[in-house]
Amino acid sequence: MRISVFYCYRNCYRNSSGLLRPVFHKCLLLQSDVREIIGLNQQSIDFYKDIPAPFAVFRVLLNENGDQVVDTEYVYVNDAYCRLSHCEPDALIGKKFLSVYELSGTDSWFAYCYQAAVQKKSSHGFLFSPEVQHWLKFNAGPVASMPDCCAFIFMNVDSFQNERDFIIKNWATEDFLISMAKMFSMEKDHSIMMNRMLELVSQVVHADRIYIMEKLGETFSNTFEWCRDGVKHEMDNLQNLDASWFRPWEKMVQKDSAAVIPNVKDWKQDGETMYTLLEQQDIRSLLALPMDYNGQLIGYLCADNYCLEESVDAQKILETVSLFAASKIANHRLMVQLDHLGSHDALTGLLNRRGMQAAMEDYLREHPGETFSCVYLDIDDFKRLNDQLGHAAGDAALMQFAEQLRIG
């Protein structure tokens, strides 16, 4: 029995993926000893009533499809949990969570219950609990001998620890943003810069896929993506999507700084077309931040099946990165436009003298030693056409001639 672990302080380690993860020694109880604590009998559970950390066991209640938790029922609470919740055990044991606390917005909480009780996965989180009006960190895990139950250990982090975490988080956040700004200023190649940006974002947003949906006229296209190892690339399948599909996102970002969809299934009726697209890609949760430049929507920075890193202010990082990315994309578009204007005829869209010279140099560089011919064409009586029918007719003739050249 390791009751002393509850008094240990926070530390960090890197998991098998190299990601920084916070650790509370109390977590060891959930992940290794909970099978000894829960499920033997009620007497074995009561043995741990004096553990100083709030501890509770819940039975999950699923919907008809069995794929979502709609409520939970208290199976066990220790004294520390009762003090935290300001409730006596009799007011909790056997009661449904939503009957004790009449709250909305419990989807994220129930998602952790589902992971633990149904998917048999351990997890941890940090949230503000409106039930007890405290900021809490928690660890959740399955219960071996009670397959429909999950166990939670909580920690109140309102006071000094919360302030200390806030300072450390700000330092880490600023360091990350500085490194991101250096990369943006030093890298000249647009494609390399955008791909590197997504790779850096993956350090604070642990997701299956992080990508950019760029708005091009009345369509959206996936222009850059980063995928976790083993995750299928979807960029080729997400081209020229109708802008109307993204209207629900626009409504969400008008109310908040991002479109946050913790459970895609709950979003089905709000955007059925988009829901079908997301379901086909096995997307269970989605985060999309708008990229705005001078009041114009450039696109969205998106993350599929995401989990935000707790050691930094991930929201601040994402909001800042989305501004950086919007500026870089807008600037790149301008440079492409200026380059096109400098190498193409404004009326016909064909290469001008500068563009033709560059094209010939590229061909010679790619095909050294080869011979080729250059054909000069002229339009007969073009001046008379302009003089008799006007310059508009002359322009129309030039554009028709250019189109015939394109067709070949």
Protein Blocks (a to p, Z undefined) as FASTA:
>chain_A
ZZklmmpccdddddfkopacdddfklmmmmmmmmmmgopammlmmmmmmpmbdcdddddd
ddfkopacfbdcdfbdcfklmmmnopafklmgopafklmmccehklmmmmmmmmmmmnop
acddddddfklopacdddddddfklmkbccdddddfkbmmmmmmmmmmmmmmmmmmmmmm
mmmmmpmblklmmmmmmmmmmmmmccfbdcddddehjaccdfbdcddehiacfklmmghi
afklmmmmmmmmmmmmbdcdfblklmmmmommlmmmmmmnopabdcdddddeehiafbdc
ddehiaddfkbcfklmmmmmmmmmmmmmmmmmmmmmmmmmmmccfklopacfklmmmmmm
mmmmmmghiacdddddddehklmmmmmnojklmmmmmmmmmmmmmnZZ
